[in-house]
Amino acid sequence: MATLTIKNIPDELHERLKERAKQHRRSINSEVIVCLEQVLGAAPIDPAALLARIRARRQAMSQIYVTDEDLRAAKNEGRP
């Protein structure tokens, strides 16, 4: 894995990063990696593979059928 050193970080940005890391219970280093992944995208998306996964899930779910009555009963379960 590569190492990256960031210099001359403005104090305000460093404080915001520290606070964000604390909120997420991560180290500052881990928080920086998460931020970079969110901005740059963790991995390129292969549209064909994504569509294949979606189609497989849709096929697997085609045998699941929930009626309005089922939904109402689940929603009202445990209510007085």
N, C-alpha and C positions, 0 to 999 in steps of 0.2 A: 504494500500500500504506500502511496506517496505521502509526503509531508509537505505542508504548506505553512509558511510563516507570513502573517499579516502585520504590517508595520503602520504606525501613525493613525491608529484608530481614534477618532474623536472621543473624548471622555464621555459625552452624552450617549453616543452609540454604544460604547462599552458598557455603560450602566444599564441601558435598555436590554442589551444582550444578557448581562448577568441576571437581571430580573426575570427575563423570559426563561432562562435556563432554570432558575430557581422554581418558577411556577410549574415547569414541566418535569422537575426533579431530574435534571440532566446536568452534565458538566457543560461548561461554556463550549468546549470543543465539540461535544455531541450536538449541542444546540446549533452551532454554526453549520455543521454538516446537514442537519435537518432543514435549516433555512435555505442552504444552497440547493438541496434536493428539491425543495418546493418551488424554488425560482427556476431552476434549470431543468427540472424533470428528472426523476430518478432513473428512468430507462426509456429509450425510444419505444413507441408502441408499434407493434406489427399488426396492421389492420386485418390481415387475413387470419392471423392467429386469434385475435380478439373476436372476430365474427364467428370463428369456429367454436370458441368457448361459449359464446352467447347462444349459438344454435344448439349446442349440446345441452346447456342448462334448460333452454326452452323445451327441448324434446323431453328431458327428464321430468319437467314440471307439467307436461301436457296431460298427465294422468291424475293430477291433483285438481279437484273441483270443489270449490267452496260456494255454498249458496248464500243468499242474503239472510236466510234464516240462521245458518251457521254463524255468520258474522254477528247478527243481533244477539244470539245466545252467548257467544264469547264475550261480547261487549258488556252484557248485563250480568255476567257471572260474578257472584260475590257482592252484587249491589243489593241494598235492602229493598 
